[in-house]
Amino acid sequence: MKIYNFSPGPAVIPPSVLGEASRSLVQFEDTGMSIAEMSHRSPKVMGIVEEASALIRELLGLNSDYEVIWVQGGASSQLAVAPMNLTDPKQAIAVADTGYWATKAIKAAEQICKVEVVASSEATGYDRIPRDWTLPKGVRYFHMVTNETINGTQYREIPDLPVPIVADMTSDFLTRPIPIKKFGVIFASAQKNFGLAGVTCVVIRKDLMKTPPNRVIPTIFDYRTHMAAQSLYHTAPVFPIYVSMLTLRWIKKMGGLEKMAEKNAEKAAVLYSELDRNPVFQGSVVEEDRSVMNVCFRTDRAGLEEEFLKYTERNGVVGIKGFPTVGGFRASIYNAMPLDGVQVLAEMMRMFAGRFG
């Protein structure tokens, strides 16, 4: 039975990438060694890091104003590392509270600098992106979560602001073209759209690094350390970077970010169309802010959630259970999720509604 993995992460990986990665885990090219055994400073591995960075540059359209680094740890670490690198202790950043990951960013940044929460959608259960807020004067940057995986909201448009945007883009990085000039720092861990857990890609506007913050930054957390060492300051997570490189090649081969955006919109439309017509399932986000990556929904009555989970799992659909604090369902349709998987899930929703609707 074919399995469709809608997990929010670690998530589905393109089959061609898995095939090549598995072969390289046994023997990489003609080296007689596994890629996992090779020194991170060997010419082969240095070439992998360089190609991965070059592909990020090409796909995002980065010019020489930006640097790309690969660091260990997930994006959660960057919630503290970014303000550490960009602010003085007395400076403030602005954040819009859009849900779970924005709240986590606020708590992390408050240990590093001042935080101004400009707006929140908590009162409506994080079912929308807050609007009609004003950026406070004197803030160093605006932190945004472009896509909230748990609550299922997404910024469709990136705001125009007089300060740089620092974006946690973990769950929609490389899924659509972005106006790169609006961003000062972008970070994304790889387990959603471009690889394996264990490595985070950080895109940095270099002029933000010219004036060091008035604070002591531990060397390992200083962006300049990794920029100077070309991501090889210490032992790099070689295999995750390699799988990221293979996935980046795949994205390019599939047509780049424009094609990814087209395919992802088509997949999301299938599920949202079913939600809008299905009498048993209900979406949890206002229409204009629905995530293209994480479709969140629930049943219209108690007791059916467990039934639907059992039904989908028996038929090869896994990973749709919602986050524990939110409940319901969450279908994550990242870059590598094929359209036919989404169509299968929509059909299961139709058939299930036929029994209980």
Secondary structure as UniProt FT lines:
FT   STRAND          4..5
FT   HELIX           15..26
FT   TURN            29..30
FT   HELIX           35..37
FT   TURN            40..41
FT   HELIX           43..60
FT   TURN            64..65
FT   STRAND          66..72
FT   HELIX           75..86
FT   TURN            89..90
FT   STRAND          92..97
FT   HELIX           100..109
FT   TURN            110..112
FT   STRAND          114..120
FT   HELIX           122..124
FT   TURN            137..138
FT   STRAND          142..145
FT   STRAND          147..148
FT   TURN            149..152
FT   STRAND          153..154
FT   STRAND          165..168
FT   TURN            170..174
FT   HELIX           180..182
FT   STRAND          183..189
FT   TURN            190..193
FT   TURN            197..198
FT   STRAND          199..205
FT   HELIX           206..209
FT   HELIX           219..221
FT   HELIX           223..228
FT   TURN            229..231
FT   HELIX           238..253
FT   TURN            254..255
FT   HELIX           256..277
FT   STRAND          281..283
FT   HELIX           287..289
FT   STRAND          294..299
FT   TURN            302..303
FT   HELIX           304..314
FT   TURN            315..316
FT   STRAND          317..318
FT   TURN            324..326
FT   STRAND          329..332
FT   TURN            335..336
FT   HELIX           339..356
//
